[in-house]
Amino acid sequence: MSQRKIENIRGLIFWLNATHPIELIYSTIMNAAFDIGKRYQLPRKDNLIIQNALESTFNFHYFEEMQNEQLIKGSMHIVNPFVS
């Protein structure tokens, strides 16, 4: 996804948040997920999963498609169960 498309989506999230403030937590999670994807170069489909796991204060997450022992945001370890 291009940076321009991401910025367009962020603008839409900002507008939705301004007009429907009850959805604030969801826009916060979406924006944080975009930041995780950019910082760690993760597949787009995984960003939201990772951010929700961080919001839930998980210390580790099993992910077969990611680098084993990768540390996300200094608090969550990725565990690839297929790496010996």
C-alpha positions as CSV (number, residue, x, y, z in Angstrom):
1,M,0.0,0.0,0.0
2,S,1.4,3.3,-1.0
3,Q,2.2,6.0,1.6
4,R,-0.4,8.3,-0.2
5,K,-3.1,5.7,0.3
6,I,-2.2,5.3,4.0
7,E,-2.4,9.0,4.5
8,N,-5.8,9.1,2.8
9,I,-7.0,6.3,5.1
10,R,-5.6,8.2,8.1
11,G,-7.5,11.3,7.0
12,L,-10.7,9.3,6.7
13,I,-10.1,7.9,10.2
14,F,-9.5,11.4,11.5
15,W,-12.8,12.6,9.9
16,L,-14.7,9.6,11.2
17,N,-13.3,10.2,14.7
18,A,-14.3,13.9,14.6
19,T,-17.9,13.1,13.5
20,H,-18.3,9.9,15.5
21,P,-16.1,10.2,18.6
22,I,-17.4,7.0,20.2
23,E,-15.1,5.1,17.7
24,L,-11.9,6.8,19.1
25,I,-10.3,3.6,20.3
26,Y,-10.6,2.0,16.9
27,S,-9.0,4.9,15.1
28,T,-6.1,4.9,17.6
29,I,-5.6,1.1,17.1
30,M,-5.7,1.5,13.3
31,N,-3.2,4.4,13.3
32,A,-0.9,2.4,15.6
33,A,-1.1,-0.6,13.3
34,F,-0.1,1.5,10.3
35,D,2.9,2.7,12.4
36,I,3.9,-0.8,13.3
37,G,3.8,-1.9,9.6
38,K,6.0,1.0,8.6
39,R,8.5,0.6,11.4
40,Y,8.9,-3.2,11.3
41,Q,8.2,-3.8,7.6
42,L,5.5,-6.4,8.4
43,P,2.8,-7.7,6.0
44,R,-0.3,-5.5,6.1
45,K,-2.5,-8.3,7.2
46,D,-0.4,-8.8,10.4
47,N,-0.2,-5.2,11.6
48,L,-3.7,-5.1,13.1
49,I,-3.2,-8.5,14.8
50,I,0.1,-7.3,16.3
51,Q,-1.4,-4.0,17.5
52,N,-4.4,-5.7,19.1
53,A,-2.1,-8.1,20.9
54,L,-0.1,-5.1,22.2
55,E,-3.3,-3.5,23.4
56,S,-4.2,-6.6,25.3
57,T,-0.7,-6.6,26.9
58,F,0.4,-10.0,25.6
59,N,4.1,-10.6,26.2
60,F,4.5,-13.0,23.3
61,H,2.6,-14.0,20.1
62,Y,2.9,-17.1,18.0
63,F,3.3,-16.2,14.4
64,E,4.6,-18.7,11.8
65,E,5.2,-16.2,9.1
66,M,7.4,-13.8,11.1
67,Q,11.0,-13.8,12.3
68,N,11.4,-15.9,15.5
69,E,12.3,-13.9,18.6
70,Q,11.6,-10.6,17.0
71,L,10.8,-7.9,19.6
72,I,7.9,-5.5,18.8
73,K,7.9,-2.1,20.6
74,G,10.2,-3.4,23.3
75,S,7.5,-5.5,25.0
76,M,6.2,-8.3,22.8
77,H,8.2,-11.2,21.5
78,I,7.3,-13.0,18.3
79,V,7.6,-16.8,18.6
80,N,7.6,-18.9,15.4
81,P,6.5,-22.4,16.5
82,F,8.1,-24.0,13.5
83,V,11.6,-22.8,14.2
84,S,13.7,-25.4,16.1
